[in-house]
Amino acid sequence: MGRRKQNKSTTDQFDSSDTDSITSTSTGFSDLTLAHETENVNSLDFVIDKCIESLDNKSTRVKALKELLDAFEGHVLLPYLENRYVTLLDHCMNSIKKGKGSPTEACLASRAIGLLAVTVGTGSSAHEIMEQSLPHLERAIVSGNDAVKISVLDCLAIVTFIGANNWDETEKSMKLIWEIIHSKSSLKVSRPSSAVLAAAVSAWSFLLTTIGGCRIDLDSWVEPISFLCTLLENDDRTVRFAAGEAVTIVFETVIGNRLSYEMSDLADLDNEQLKPKWFKPIMSLKAKIKNLVVELSMEAGGKGTADKKNLNNQRDLFQKIHRYFVDEECPETSTKIAKGLGVLITSSWAKFIQLNFMKRFLASGFLKHAQENELLHDVFDITQDKMDNVSAKDKRVNRLSEDKGRTQERNKYRQLAQQMKRGHIFTQED
C-alpha cells in the first residue's frame, strides 16, 4: 500500500444503509465500559480480554464479536492489541472456516479482521494478517451466502490494501475478486447476485488505486475494460455505480499519465499496421463508455429502482465521470477532521475512491480513525492544520490564495490536456 512505515506505541456514493446490520453492531461495549473509561485506564484491556475469552464459547461468540466491533469503531485500539492481535485473528478465522459458525458469525468475524488490519496499520503485523486470512477468505467467497460474500470481499480488499508489500500480492487478491466479477469457471464460482457483483467491483477498484508506476501491458486490459463497459448497462443501479468508478479508475491509473501522451501520438499515426494491438479496441471502448456515461448522467428514471435519491446520486456521479472523460477533471472533496488536524482533501479519482471505501467500511468509526489512526493520516496525508492559531482575516486571505493556486493548476492541466489531444505535445519513452 503506497508508502510503508512500521507500527508505532480517522460524499459516499453508497448509502450508509448498505452496511446493513453487520456494521450497525450492538452498543453493549459502550454500555459496559465507555462511561467509565476516564476513571479506569485498564477498562479497555479488561473488556477486550473478556471478549477474546468469550470467543472460545459458541454461545457467547456472536455477542463478543459485536462488542469488539463497537470497540474497533469507537477507538483506535493499537496499544491494546499489539500483544493480542494474533490470538484475535485466530479466533476470527475459526469463525469464518466452513461449518465452524453461522453466516452472521462469519460476517462479523470477517469485518473484525478488516478492522484489526486498519488498527495495526502497515508493517509486518498487517502483512501477517493478510497472509494468514487470505486462504479462509478465498473459501468463504466461494461457499458463503451473499451477506458473507459481501463482508468477506470488503475484508479482503482492506487487508490487501494495508498488508500487501508489492503489486504482485495486490494483484493476487484482485484476480480472486475478478473471478467473482467475471468468472470463466462456472464450476468454481456461481453467477453473483447484483449486491455481490457491486461489492466485488467496488473492492477491485479500491485495490486498483494502488497500481502506482507498475509496468502495464495494455493488451491484457482490453477484455476487463470491455466487461466493465457491459456493467454500465446493468439493470441494477448499484452495479452501474461501481462499474462507473471502475472504468474511470482504469483510465486514470492504467491508461492515464504517460500513456495519454503515447495515445495522442498514435491517434495521428496514419499507418494502422504500426499501431499496437490494443489501440483500436481501447479507443473504441472509450468512445462507447463516454456515450453511456452521458446517458447515465441525464437518466430520466425508469431504469433500475425508482428511488429518487439513488437516481440523483447516479446523475451526480456520472456527471463527474463525464467531466473526467471530456476534460480530465477529477472530483475534489474536502472533509474537516478535527481542530488541529486540518482538512482531508481529495483531488484524484484514486483518492476519491479510497475515501469512499474507507468511509463505508469504517462506518461510524471513520471520523475517530481519521483523527487518531496513523494509517489514515498516511493514506490521505492528513497533517496538523497550521492555521488553527491564525486570525479569521488571515485564514480568509490564505484560503483565497489556496483557491487561486488550485484554479491556476487546474487551468494549466486542462490546457495541457487540450494540447495533447491536438497532438501539440510529444514525449520520449522513459
Order of alpha helices (4+ residues) and beta strands (2+ residues): alpha-alpha-alpha-alpha-alpha-alpha-alpha-alpha-alpha-alpha-alpha-alpha-alpha-alpha-alpha-alpha-beta-beta-alpha-alpha-alpha-alpha
